[in-house]
């Protein structure tokens, strides 16, 4: 039985999607022993019936025939993270997984304790409403809750980003990445700095994942993602958020 004091939140709800019954049952039993509420399904279409309940985390085990449809359904679900587990672990596959919307892409060979650590880390970030990766790295909470830039308004308490009456459907990683930029406007941040701030230097997170997440974020907030005016690339140095930012 896991140590309850180390849990991000008692009874966080995790959905496990795996077409292999034995593997699905093993994963469900393991996570339940660690104190989580787990719902296990065999297909992506079955997850749609669970979306209204707003699960905290969805773990998708590949191969899954309706993977793309499932990821499309999950994209607009604010506050739900997605971890993909796959037998394939080369960079191209990991990048592809991140590009279709996964918050993390891990090999199935990962030790269960390592997977549990990643799950706990992901859930802590989801439940960390009043602080950000940058605030944590500085050793204290950030009291700013609303940021405004361009035509956008970000509210970190309900983790929303809106403009002109519409809401952008950011993943947890994209939301935290944007906060990192908003707290460091017009400062060049290298890939390594972003990795350190967002993932606390986790060596298993590869630097290309930052490029993928920035590409996804640009498509959601930039007027013209092909010619970004907010998140600019500084060749050989990193990225800079080039906009006026107000905080309250």
SULQUIVEN-V61420 format. One record per residue. PHI is phi in whole degrees, 0 to 359 (999 if undefined). PSI is psi in whole degrees, -180 to 180 (none if undefined). BURIAL is # if it has 9 or more other C-alpha atoms within 8 Angstrom, else .. Layout:
phi | psi | burial
PHI | PSI | BURIAL
PHI | PSI | BURIAL
//
This chain:
phi | psi | burial
999 | 134 | .
288 | 158 | .
287 | 117 | .
298 | -30 | .
292 | -19 | .
267 | -3 | .
285 | 140 | #
298 | -40 | #
197 | 136 | .
297 | 134 | .
61 | 38 | .
300 | 143 | #
263 | 120 | #
244 | 133 | #
255 | 127 | #
254 | 124 | #
245 | 111 | #
210 | 126 | #
285 | -11 | #
263 | 113 | .
302 | -47 | .
297 | -44 | .
296 | -40 | .
297 | -44 | #
292 | -39 | #
296 | -45 | .
296 | -42 | #
298 | -46 | #
296 | -41 | .
296 | -48 | .
291 | -34 | #
296 | -39 | #
296 | -27 | #
274 | 5 | #
98 | 10 | #
263 | 153 | #
272 | 121 | #
239 | 133 | #
243 | 126 | #
248 | 134 | #
225 | 161 | #
258 | -13 | #
222 | 158 | #
295 | -34 | #
297 | -28 | .
290 | -23 | #
291 | -30 | #
303 | -34 | #
289 | -16 | .
261 | -10 | #
298 | -37 | #
300 | -27 | .
279 | -2 | .
50 | 67 | #
298 | 154 | #
284 | -35 | #
211 | 139 | #
242 | 123 | #
256 | 119 | #
250 | 120 | #
260 | 121 | #
270 | 154 | #
283 | 149 | .
219 | 115 | #
305 | -40 | .
258 | 35 | #
304 | -49 | #
295 | -41 | .
296 | -39 | .
295 | -46 | #
298 | -37 | #
297 | -41 | .
293 | -34 | #
279 | -20 | #
301 | -38 | #
271 | 9 | .
263 | 94 | #
292 | 137 | #
87 | 5 | #
244 | 124 | #
265 | 160 | #
228 | 128 | #
242 | 130 | #
253 | 131 | #
248 | 132 | #
215 | 154 | #
288 | -23 | .
272 | 136 | .
220 | 24 | #
275 | 167 | .
300 | -40 | .
300 | -42 | .
291 | -39 | #
294 | -42 | #
297 | -44 | #
300 | -41 | .
297 | -42 | #
292 | -36 | #
292 | -28 | #
272 | 3 | .
119 | -1 | #
291 | 143 | #
276 | -24 | #
208 | 148 | .
227 | 116 | #
231 | 153 | #
284 | 146 | #
296 | -23 | .
286 | -7 | .
302 | 135 | .
299 | 144 | .
305 | -38 | .
293 | -34 | .
292 | -42 | .
299 | -43 | #
299 | -40 | .
297 | -40 | .
293 | -39 | .
297 | -47 | .
298 | -42 | #
297 | -44 | #
297 | -43 | #
291 | -36 | #
299 | -42 | #
295 | -39 | .
296 | -35 | #
266 | 6 | .
264 | 69 | .
289 | -39 | #
269 | 6 | #
219 | 168 | #
228 | 170 | #
303 | -39 | #
292 | -44 | #
300 | -41 | #
296 | -40 | #
294 | -22 | .
268 | -1 | .
87 | 12 | .
202 | 158 | .
288 | 150 | #
260 | 126 | .
273 | -8 | .
287 | 133 | .
243 | -21 | #
233 | 132 | #
237 | 143 | #
233 | 135 | #
205 | 146 | #
48 | -125 | .
257 | 12 | .
261 | 151 | #
231 | 120 | #
253 | 128 | #
246 | 112 | #
282 | -18 | #
289 | -44 | .
257 | 10 | .
52 | 54 | #
237 | 153 | #
227 | 118 | #
229 | 156 | #
202 | 126 | #
57 | 35 | .
86 | -3 | .
248 | 153 | .
246 | 134 | .
276 | 135 | #
267 | 83 | #
275 | 142 | #
285 | 165 | #
305 | -42 | #
294 | -42 | #
296 | -40 | #
297 | -47 | #
294 | -36 | #
297 | -43 | #
296 | -42 | #
300 | -40 | #
302 | -44 | #
293 | -41 | #
295 | -29 | #
273 | -5 | .
225 | 53 | .
294 | 143 | #
56 | 31 | .
240 | 134 | .
286 | 126 | #
242 | 123 | #
284 | 166 | #
302 | -43 | #
295 | -39 | .
298 | -43 | .
295 | -41 | #
298 | -43 | #
296 | -41 | #
288 | -38 | #
273 | -34 | #
236 | 10 | .
54 | 40 | .
71 | 20 | .
304 | 116 | .
292 | -17 | .
278 | -9 | .
270 | 121 | .
269 | 149 | .
295 | -25 | #
296 | -23 | .
298 | -31 | #
296 | -44 | #
300 | -42 | .
296 | -46 | #
295 | -38 | #
294 | -40 | #
300 | -43 | .
294 | -42 | #
295 | -41 | #
301 | -41 | #
297 | -20 | #
261 | -23 | #
238 | -18 | .
277 | 140 | #
301 | -39 | .
223 | 94 | .
302 | -27 | #
287 | -22 | .
228 | 73 | .
297 | 137 | #
249 | -14 | #
261 | -60 | #
259 | 105 | #
256 | 144 | #
273 | 129 | .
255 | 104 | #
306 | 127 | .
80 | -3 | .
235 | -39 | .
145 | -133 | #
226 | 156 | #
221 | 139 | #
266 | 107 | #
257 | 75 | #
202 | 155 | #
287 | 134 | .
234 | 129 | #
247 | 147 | .
227 | 146 | .
215 | none | .
//
